[in-house]
């Protein structure tokens, strides 16, 4: 067994004050029950680079059934490998997984894509099964040390993105790892290790084996990640974009740096850095505008839309859906946003928002798109605040996590999460009332009108007497 590199508190910059308080409470509670618990993955990487992580994930040697007993505000999700979500009243969710390893009996497709490879394992086995060295670091809450089994500390110092296992085999098992390499290189500014970069260039066609819904999720994550411009430049240079959105790659190759796609991606990153958040439909509008409206005159809203614009866009949407599985709702909203650009540009000329757009449900997103188009052209956007007063709020984003029953896979009814016991107290965490043990609890656990006996319209239902016709 390989001995890990262990950095003591004095040898690394990670401080507990930079760790989310909810994650700390979960770590301390696991430790108090005698469980091994580490902060893992991207959170350790970001803390090491003195950046603020978006998520704090935890790995432990406790099995899911044990986690359910330790945390009463815990739900187990997943079929391929069960993961615990620890819920807090503030809405915060901390993800806890059990150490796992690559299975000795892999389940793969005929083309080599991995379908199932999970078994419980040790911390070292868990580190070795991860994708990148810089994502394979652990932070031990008991000793305040960083544990490195994979050479991640060296690559952080050398500013290198490298796969843990042999890159070609790694990408064959999970083609989406190629996207993750480019993502972390673009967000950190690190260079990609030579063998890893060469393997990406040689295996670009493998990305077509990935699930299209998963590819869409990864695509949206990078669009709202604050580094969309450098990420898409890497996609384009490695020719992965030719496999993901071939028509966009051909268009960018034809127009070069003059294509508005690049300046709009830069504007999008600027707004994200300022704290702006965007819907999926808005992000797809920025990415796909020039594909859906092929005429250059329509790229900037200076030409009227075709009279049969909806039917004209159908063929383009069909082509895009071959690699990105976009929902019908997002397709319709994206189309509405893009069609409204012409009216917004006319409003800009008149210095007044046309009345036909007032209170439209998509107006807020359309104004976001207009702001990105204007910022990309270096034009002022001071007037946007006044126009936004006419826009209803954009739709709420879909919840990131869907709670499902681990056996049936069906969504579970929402229950109020229970907080952990306050630090320093040994009191037991209150138990959520079981829906099976209480009729009242079962009624509360179900949405209104479901699972309850319906009363007769005339009042109380009367039993029918035997032999009577009434």
Secondary structure, 3 states (H helix, E strand, C coil): CCCCEEECHHHCCCCHHHCCHHHHHHHHHHHHCCCCEEEECHHHHHHHCCCCCCCCEEEECCCHHHHHHHCCCEEEECCCCCEEEEECCCCCEEEEEECEEEEEEEEECCCCCEEEEEEECCHHHHHHCCCEHHHCEEEECCCCEEEECCCHHHHHHHCEECECCCHHHHHHHCCHHHHHHHHHHHHHCCEECHHHHHHHHHCHHHHHHCCHHHHHHHHHHHHCCCCHHHHHHHHHHCCCHHHHCHHHHHHHHHHHHHCHHHHHHHHHHHHHHCCCCCCHHHHHHHHHHHHHCCCHHHHHCCCCCCCCHHHHHHHHHHHHCCCCCCCHHHHHHHHHHHHCHHHHHHHHHHCCCCHHHCCCCCHHHHHHHHHHHHHHCCCCCCCHHHHHCCCCCCCCCCCCCCCECCCCCCECCCCCCCCCCCCCCCCCCCCCCCCCCCHHHHHHHCCCCCCCCCCECCECCCCCCCCCCC
